[in-house]
Amino acid sequence: MRERDFESQHAPLWHRFEQQVAGGDARKAVLDEQFPQLYRQLCHHLAMARQRDYSEALVNRLNRLVMAGHHQLYRREQRLGLEMVARALAQFVITLRHARVYLICAVLLFLLPALVVGSATYFDHSVAYSLMSPAQVADIESMYDPDNRRIGPERDAETDLVMFGYYIKHNIGIAFRAFAGGIFLGIGSVWVLLFNGVFLGAVAGYLTQAGFSETFYPFVIGHGAFELTAIVISGAAGMMVGYALINPGRFRRVEALRLAAAKAVRLMYGAMFMLLVAAFLEAFWSSSTQLPVVLKLSVGAGFWLLVLWFCFFSSIGQRRESY
């Protein structure tokens, strides 16, 4: 095909595409469902023009349009991605607020044992040895020794990235057990919350009594807002599933389980994201001994306020149409 015929045949498409990516129509181009198809056709025309050795002016024109289309398509995909993330966050927050009864139960199952055991261990350190082996207690003391270059499990200073992966695996494992335990009529979720509450209380009480407060609390508070909240949310999701099996209401038990699981999974998406943030902070921020204690405590308190505000007080919870 001669260049003149080629240009005459496809000029309307090029002109339409050019209008979409120019000036005030750029936003419309991002939203136009036909835009990706037009972009692919234009790329094909550019390839044909190069293959047939058409004039440099035509090839340059098509190349400019392709480059402009690429930028618009990238913006379109970026916008759609942000909209999906925003929608997922809205569904997570709204589902969480609707599940407040399960969440309150999960908080109590985790927090009360932690406070009771923590207080008992603080006044009598032998309580820790009734819950942990002497080797475990020694390891915990070693982890929070003020003389360590990094706080937490023993590792070289150059392996923060490896520890990031370790924390992801460890934390997600706990959260998954808290959630999956719901299939056993919620008993598994209750057990995971109780166990982790008791263990955290024993560690906190023992280390406080032993004089490791300046290393333990600055370490925990940084990532704890995300990690502990995510574990509690996972337990609440598991109890939601368990209660659907115990009391399916007017639904068949399988149908009640399916409906509860759909809501519980929304909670788990948010919990998994929180655990990723927690793992990053634990590996690169919490374990550092170079940062002032006051700074770590202040930032950690800010994280707690941020998480509580986002989950329970932010305006995203008003978008009930997303539920």
C-alpha positions in Angstrom: 0.0 0.0 0.0 1.3 3.4 -0.9 2.0 5.9 1.9 -0.7 8.3 0.7 -3.4 5.6 0.7 -2.2 4.3 4.1 -2.4 7.8 5.5 -5.8 8.5 4.0 -7.2 5.2 5.3 -6.1 5.6 8.9 -6.0 9.4 9.3 -9.4 9.6 11.0 -8.3 7.2 13.7 -5.1 9.2 14.2 -7.0 12.4 14.4 -9.4 11.0 17.0 -6.5 9.6 19.0 -4.7 12.9 18.8 -7.7 14.8 20.1 -8.1 12.4 23.0 -4.5 12.8 24.2 -4.4 16.6 23.7 -5.2 19.3 26.2 -8.6 19.1 27.8 -9.5 15.7 26.4 -6.6 14.0 28.2 -8.7 13.3 31.2 -11.4 11.8 29.0 -8.9 9.7 27.3 -7.9 8.2 30.6 -11.5 7.2 31.3 -12.5 6.1 27.7 -12.9 2.3 27.6 -11.9 2.3 23.9 -8.7 4.1 24.5 -6.5 0.9 25.0 -7.9 -0.5 21.7 -7.1 2.7 19.8 -3.6 2.7 21.3 -2.9 -0.9 20.2 -4.1 0.0 16.7 -1.8 3.0 16.6 1.2 0.9 17.7 0.4 -1.5 14.9 0.3 1.4 12.4 3.7 2.6 13.6 5.2 -0.8 13.2 3.8 -1.0 9.6 5.1 2.4 8.7 8.6 1.5 9.9 8.5 -1.8 8.1 7.4 -0.3 4.8 9.9 2.5 5.1 7.4 5.3 4.9 8.5 8.9 5.2 10.3 10.1 8.3 7.6 12.7 8.9 4.9 10.1 9.1 6.9 7.8 11.3 7.7 10.6 13.7 4.1 11.7 13.9 2.9 8.2 14.7 5.8 7.8 17.2 4.8 11.0 19.0 1.2 9.8 19.2 2.3 6.4 20.6 4.5 8.1 23.2 1.6 10.4 24.2 -0.8 7.4 24.4 1.6 5.5 26.5 1.7 8.3 29.1 -2.1 8.5 29.1 -2.5 4.8 29.4 -0.1 4.6 32.3 -2.0 7.4 34.1 -5.3 5.5 33.4 -3.9 2.2 34.9 -2.4 4.1 37.8 -5.8 5.8 38.5 -7.7 2.5 38.2 -5.1 0.9 40.6 -5.6 3.7 43.1 -9.3 3.4 42.9 -9.1 -0.3 43.6 -6.9 0.3 46.6 -9.2 3.0 47.9 -12.2 0.7 47.5 -10.5 -2.2 49.3 -9.5 0.1 52.2 -13.1 1.3 52.4 -14.5 -2.2 52.4 -12.0 -3.2 55.1 -12.8 -0.3 57.4 -16.6 -0.6 57.0 -16.5 -4.3 57.5 -14.4 -3.9 60.6 -16.8 -1.4 62.1 -19.8 -3.7 61.4 -17.8 -6.5 63.1 -17.3 -4.5 66.3 -18.8 -7.2 68.5 -16.3 -9.8 67.3 -13.5 -7.2 67.5 -14.4 -6.3 71.1 -14.3 -10.0 72.0 -11.0 -10.4 70.3 -9.5 -7.4 72.1 -10.6 -8.7 75.4 -9.4 -12.2 74.8 -5.9 -10.8 73.9 -5.6 -7.8 76.2 -7.0 -9.2 79.5 -4.6 -12.2 79.7 -1.7 -10.0 78.7 -2.5 -7.5 81.5 -3.2 -10.3 84.1 -0.1 -12.4 83.3 2.0 -9.3 82.8 1.2 -8.0 86.3 1.7 -11.4 87.9 5.1 -11.8 86.2 6.2 -8.3 87.1 5.6 -9.0 90.8 6.8 -12.6 90.7 9.3 -13.4 87.9 8.9 -17.1 88.6 5.6 -17.0 86.8 7.6 -16.5 83.5 9.3 -19.9 84.1 6.0 -21.6 84.6 5.0 -20.4 81.1 8.4 -20.6 79.3 11.4 -22.8 79.5 14.7 -21.4 81.0 16.2 -21.4 77.6 13.3 -19.3 76.2 13.7 -16.8 79.0 17.5 -16.6 78.4 16.9 -16.0 74.7 14.4 -13.2 75.5 16.9 -11.5 77.8 19.6 -11.8 75.1 17.3 -10.3 72.4 16.7 -7.2 74.5 20.2 -6.7 76.0 21.0 -3.0 75.8 24.5 -3.9 74.7 23.2 -5.5 71.4 23.9 -3.7 68.1 20.4 -4.5 67.0 17.4 -5.3 69.2 15.4 -8.5 68.5 16.5 -12.0 67.3 20.2 -12.4 66.9 21.4 -11.4 63.4 24.1 -9.5 61.7 23.6 -5.8 61.1 23.6 -6.3 57.3 20.7 -8.8 57.3 17.8 -6.4 57.9 16.2 -7.4 54.6 16.4 -11.1 55.5 14.8 -10.3 58.9 12.1 -8.4 57.0 11.2 -11.7 55.2 11.4 -13.6 58.5 9.0 -11.2 60.3 6.6 -11.4 57.4 6.5 -15.2 57.6 6.3 -15.3 61.4 3.6 -12.6 61.8 1.4 -13.8 58.9 1.7 -17.4 60.3 0.2 -16.2 63.6 -2.5 -14.2 61.9 -3.4 -17.1 59.6 -3.8 -19.5 62.5 -6.0 -16.9 64.3 -8.2 -16.8 61.3 -8.2 -20.4 60.2 -8.9 -21.5 63.7 -12.4 -20.1 63.3 -13.4 -23.2 61.3 -13.3 -25.2 64.5 -16.4 -23.3 65.8 -14.2 -20.3 66.7 -12.3 -22.3 69.4 -9.1 -22.1 67.4 -9.2 -18.4 67.1 -10.0 -18.0 70.8 -7.0 -20.2 71.7 -4.6 -18.3 69.5 -5.6 -14.9 70.9 -5.4 -16.2 74.5 -2.0 -17.9 73.9 -0.4 -14.8 72.3 -1.9 -12.5 75.0 -0.5 -14.7 77.8 2.9 -14.9 76.1 3.1 -11.2 75.4 2.1 -10.4 79.0 4.7 -12.9 80.4 7.5 -11.4 78.3 6.5 -7.8 79.0 6.2 -8.4 82.8 9.5 -10.3 83.0 11.5 -7.8 81.0 10.1 -4.8 82.9 10.9 -6.4 86.2 14.4 -7.3 84.9 15.2 -3.7 83.9 14.9 -4.0 80.1 12.2 -1.4 79.7 14.4 0.9 77.7 14.9 -1.7 75.0 11.7 -3.7 75.1 9.0 -0.9 74.9 10.8 1.2 72.3 11.2 -1.9 70.2 7.5 -3.1 70.5 5.7 0.2 70.2 7.0 1.0 66.7 5.5 -1.9 64.9 3.1 -3.1 67.6 0.3 -0.7 66.4 0.1 -2.6 63.1 1.2 -6.1 64.2 -0.9 -6.5 67.3 -4.0 -4.8 65.7 -3.7 -7.2 62.7 -3.5 -10.3 65.0 -6.6 -9.1 66.9 -8.5 -8.4 63.6 -7.5 -11.9 62.3 -8.9 -13.4 65.5 -12.1 -11.5 65.1 -12.4 -12.7 61.5 -12.0 -16.3 62.7 -14.6 -15.9 65.4 -17.0 -14.4 62.8 -16.6 -17.6 60.7 -17.0 -19.8 63.8 -20.1 -18.1 64.9 -21.7 -18.5 61.5 -21.2 -22.3 62.0 -22.7 -22.2 65.5 -25.6 -20.0 64.7 -26.4 -19.9 60.9 -29.7 -18.2 61.5 -32.2 -18.5 58.7 -29.5 -19.7 56.3 -28.2 -23.2 55.7 -24.9 -23.7 57.5 -22.9 -23.8 54.3 -24.5 -20.6 53.1 -24.0 -18.8 56.4 -20.3 -19.9 56.3 -19.9 -18.5 52.8 -21.4 -15.1 53.7 -19.3 -14.9 56.9 -16.2 -15.9 55.1 -16.7 -13.2 52.4 -16.7 -10.5 55.1 -13.9 -12.2 57.1 -11.7 -12.2 54.0 -12.1 -8.4 53.7 -10.8 -8.1 57.2 -7.8 -10.4 56.4 -6.8 -8.2 53.4 -6.4 -5.3 55.7 -4.7 -7.4 58.4 -2.2 -8.7 55.8 -1.3 -5.2 54.7 -0.8 -4.2 58.3 1.5 -7.1 58.9 3.6 -6.1 55.9 4.0 -2.6 57.4 4.8 -4.1 60.8 7.4 -6.4 59.3 9.1 -3.5 57.6 9.1 -1.4 60.7 10.3 -4.3 62.9 13.3 -5.0 60.6 14.4 -1.5 59.8 13.1 0.8 62.5 12.3 -1.0 65.8 15.5 -3.0 65.9 17.8 0.1 65.6 19.8 1.1 68.6 21.0 4.3 66.9 17.6 6.1 67.3 16.8 8.0 70.5 14.3 6.2 72.8 12.1 9.3 73.0 11.9 9.4 69.2 10.9 5.7 69.0 8.3 6.1 71.7 6.9 9.2 70.1 6.7 7.8 66.6 5.2 4.5 68.0 2.5 6.5 69.9 1.8 8.3 66.6 1.4 5.0 64.8 -1.1 3.8 67.4 -3.1 7.0 67.0 -3.0 6.7 63.2 -4.2 3.1 63.2 -7.0 3.8 65.7 -8.1 6.9 63.8 -8.1 5.2 60.4 -10.0 2.1 61.6 -12.6 3.7 63.8 -12.8 7.5 63.3 -11.9 8.3 59.7 -14.6 9.5 57.3 -14.0 6.4 55.1 -16.4 4.6 57.4 -19.2 6.8 56.2 -19.1 5.2 52.7 -21.6 2.5 53.5 -22.5 1.9 49.9 -19.2 0.1 49.6 -20.2 -2.5 52.2 
